[in-house]
Amino acid sequence: MDESPPINDGPLNRQLQTTVHLLRHFGPGWLMFRAGYALRKRSGVLRRSLPATSWDAQPLAGFLRDRKLADPAAYLRHRTEQQRPFFFKAADRETFRKRFADWDVMGRHPVSATDVTPVSVANALCEGVFRFFEHREINLGCPPDWHQHPITGVPYPTDRHWSEIGDFAAGDIKYVWEPSRFAWVYPLVRAYWRTGDERYPRLFWELADNWRAMNRPQQGVNWKCGQEIALRVMACCFGLYGFAGSPETTAARVSRLAQVMAVSGQRIEHNLSYAVSQQNNHGITEATGLWTLGLLFPEFVTAAKWTSIGRDALEQQCRKLIDDDGAFSQHSVNYQRVMLHACVWAVRLGELHGQPLSDDLRDRVCRAGTFLWQLQDEQTGRLPRYGANDSALVLPLTNCGPEDYRPVVQATGWGRNRKRCFEGGPWDEELLWLFGEDAVASNVSDERRGDWQAPQAGYCVLRSESGHLMTRAGSYRHRPSHADMLHADVWWRGQNVALDAGTHSYNAPSPWDSPLARTAFHNTVTVDDCDQMDRAGRFLWLPWLSAKQTPTTRSSAGELACWEGTHDGYQRLASPVIYRRGIIRIGPDHWLVADSLTGNAAHTYRLHWLLLDTPYALDEEGRHIRLQTDAGPYDVCMASMAETNVSCVRAGTDGPRGWYAPCYGDRQPALSLACAAEARSVRFWTLLGPSIVDLQCREHELRATTENWSCCVKHGALNRTGAPLIHSVTVTGATTDRLCVDSSNDSLTRSSTK
């Protein structure tokens, strides 16, 4: 969403402090640009430089190099003869259809099966039912009112310049933007290629024409966001080529759509500098929009210019925003998928047109895809719901659910080495649409996941035979969206047993006005109910914390692994606190988490775990909860030498505690388990896994017992911060192993017995 961080909000000292932090993190050039942009917007300069107009005042002829093509019949004939390459062509339909028949059989791939197919979505759309955020259906009518909020019922003005319309006054603006993003085009094309039913191209053209009639150039809410316009451009191009063989694709309709594309490119180009200044997927998506228009509409006067601008912006943004280890600037797995879909689209389109993007860009995109692959759950293809998550799915081209990331990982992986990451399944449909039959028939890579770290961004994944744990301890180079450093996500037998709460809404009535971004709702420790950073705006936290992690060390027998991380978020408090977290993998099923917090004055420390919603039994005195999951009983047991208070809340009635948002705009119950202590310093221990019997801690030793093994952990003194938190781990029983950490020089060494 397009929101500038606040510069003049709050008391004078807070304004000055915020400005200092903005200068430090963004630099004076960025701050001056954003201040200047805000001034141009308020003064009306922005409105006058790209004025509101009408379609008659922006005829297609004015955008064409050859004005003779303004005649619809001549224009359609020209495009047909020109045959600018796209991802697929009409002759591919029969080959594709054979693949669809396998993927559409429900139950054949149970780990990804949903009851949603492109035909069912397309049929519902014919009745006026639109899908929101890939999970919610709302009957808007056909055609819909493109300007009315479907939840609040509040209409946005249709006769005002987009720069004069606010983001938040009428409710969550994303609900209004969603139908105008045109994501519904993809299931219409997919349904048409499966059935040949002419209702689907007819509906596409009717809705496209109606949208044009109801959204005059530069007027109304649907011209407000350049990223939304770019996504609409991509979807319309997909529809233009997907319905190319239909009798519904008439010359007049194609000419009107081309006019919309030209005006859209004009709008994106005019405001691209603002999109780039956001340092997130807005700049990349809008650059992809210009790149697409320049390559697919060379008849436009500005085609070569848009191709050049789009290429340059893509190259610069990918180089700046994708880390060497593949992490993306938005600290969000969902927005990383948005970026990847735009980039894979742009890379493939460049290849088809003989204008390949640079090797460096392609390499960064591949590394970003590998990053998601490393974080995936083996069984389900899902990822931790880490960071901001608005459920955006730029290319809904498969029958997989929106939380299954195999489609984009498969497509990105194939672009890297011309091999698929996964065996065949419905996730291959995206690969088919973008790269063709040869890609779907290619070999599968023999690369396997294991423990993995992203040293630049600070992510860490520890894997076992039955699941994995993801955490993060890295310093921010781009603005954070959630205050969630050292959050731990735990997966066991395909279940997300300790989970991230996600994002319910960016703008909702209290108490749902984006509270899940706060530290207290993540699986980590809060101090005095303070977030790790101060919330300075709807999408801004200041000052940015710094964090670091140690390399993961493993025993030679492989039964034990250890990792440590720390962040300085609580050292900004009046009475500073040092926070360190250590994580130990024990065998195939168990995770031992140590949280050490050291201060010089009394604080309230609160350890929180958000757990899978399932029947459970809680022993508050023993600080032990047993979950009855679909895969069997699973325990979470906590211990501390400090006096603690344990509480568990499911679906709290007075606030967001005990809830999570699996998709944007949706909230579901979860189990919120918290352990709080009042002390100067404290060390919490949490053991997660099946069949836990006991967890006992002493000053320098912790003993954990399950039905199958016993474990002894030697750890450092509570107030000693220079040495490793964990000194040694010894496990005996069905699992027998030992891992030692040399505390004399803070280095990790390995020894093992089996």
Secondary structure, 3 states (H helix, E strand, C coil): CCCCCCCCCCCHHHHHHHHHHHHHHHCHHHHHHHHHHHHHHHHCHHHHHCCCCCCCCCCHHHHECCHHHHCHHHHHHHHHHHCCCCCCCHHHHHHHHHHHHHHCCCCCCCCCCCCCCHHHHHHHHHCCEEEECCCEEEECCCCCCCCECCCCCCECCCCCEHHHCCCCCCCCCHHHHHHHCCCCHHHHHHHHHHHCCCHHHHHHHHHHHHHHHHCCCCECHHHCCHHHHHHHHHHHHHHHHHCCCCCCCCHHHHHHHHHHHHHHHHHHHHHHHHHHHCCCHHHHHHHHHHHHHHHHCCCECCHHHHHHHHHHHHHHHHHHHECCCCCECCCCHHHHHHHHHHHHHHHHHHHHCCCCCCHHHHHHHHHHHHHHHHHCCCCCCCCCCCCCCCCCCCCCCCCCCCCCCHHHHHHHHHHHHCCECCCCCCCHHHHHHHHCHHHHCCCECCCCCCCEEECCCCEEEEECCCEEEEEECCCCCCCCCCCCCCCCEEEECCEEEECCCECCCCCCCCCCCCHHHCHHHCCCEEECCECCCEEEECCEEECCCCEEECCCEECCCCCEEEEEEEECHHHHCCCCEEEEEEEEEECCCEEEEEEEEEEEEEEEEEEEEEECCCCEEEECCCCEEEEEECCEEEEEEEEECCCEEEEEEECCCCCCCCEEECCCCCCEECEEEEEEEEEEEEEEEEEEECCEEEEEECCCEEEEEECCEEEEEEECCCCCCCCCCEEEEEEEECCCEEEEEECCCCEECCCCCC
